Amino acid sequence: MKVWIPSPLVSYTGSARVDAQGATLDALMADLDRQFPGIRFRMVDEQRRIRRHVRVFVGGKQEFDLGRPLCPSDEVIIVQALSGG
């Protein structure tokens, strides 16, 4: 499936759009990490939750559950908020 990567993480992938696989959102994140080591930690915390500053959309709908089932035809968009002071 197509996965859109946020600009701050393109340094891991080299592209804003990549292909990845997974029956669930968690499996998709694991596949992304297999292809691009270290990227999962930037999106998922130690408690296996999507980080506060990361938003994941599947089919245009925001998802919070890493157990959410995915279809090969799904499009996943990952957005990362930037903050600072």
C-alpha positions in Angstrom: 0.0 0.0 0.0 1.0 3.6 -0.5 2.3 5.4 2.6 2.8 9.2 2.7 5.7 10.1 4.9 5.9 13.5 6.7 8.7 15.9 5.6 10.7 15.6 8.9 11.0 11.8 8.4 11.9 11.8 4.7 15.5 11.7 5.8 14.8 8.0 6.7 13.0 7.1 3.5 14.5 9.4 0.9 11.0 9.9 -0.5 7.7 11.4 0.6 5.8 8.3 -0.6 6.8 4.7 0.0 5.3 1.2 -0.4 4.8 -0.9 2.7 2.7 -3.9 3.8 0.8 -4.9 6.9 -2.4 -6.5 7.9 -2.7 -3.9 10.7 -1.4 -0.4 11.3 1.2 -1.9 13.8 2.4 -4.4 11.2 2.7 -1.6 8.7 4.8 0.4 11.1 7.0 -2.7 11.6 7.4 -3.1 7.8 8.4 0.6 7.6 11.0 0.1 10.3 12.3 -3.0 8.5 12.8 -1.0 5.4 13.9 2.2 7.1 15.5 1.4 10.5 14.6 3.8 13.3 11.5 5.4 11.7 9.0 3.5 13.9 10.4 5.0 17.1 9.8 8.4 15.7 6.1 7.6 15.3 5.3 5.1 18.0 6.3 5.4 21.7 7.5 2.8 24.2 4.0 2.0 25.3 3.1 1.1 21.6 1.0 4.2 21.2 1.1 6.7 18.3 3.1 9.7 19.5 1.2 12.8 20.5 2.7 14.9 17.7 2.0 12.3 15.0 -1.3 11.9 13.2 -2.1 8.8 11.1 -4.9 8.8 8.5 -6.2 5.7 6.8 -8.7 6.4 3.9 -8.9 10.0 5.1 -9.9 9.1 8.6 -7.7 9.7 11.6 -6.6 6.5 13.4 -5.3 6.0 16.9 -5.4 2.2 17.2 -2.3 0.4 16.0 -4.5 -2.8 15.8 -6.6 -1.2 13.1 -6.9 -3.7 10.2 -5.6 -2.5 6.8 -6.4 -3.6 3.2 -3.7 -3.6 0.5 -5.7 -0.9 -1.3 -5.6 1.5 1.7 -3.7 4.8 1.5 -2.0 5.8 4.8 -1.0 9.4 5.4 1.3 10.2 8.3 1.5 13.8 9.5 3.9 15.1 12.0 3.2 18.4 13.8 6.2 20.7 14.3 6.5 22.6 17.6 8.9 24.9 19.2 9.2 27.9 21.3 
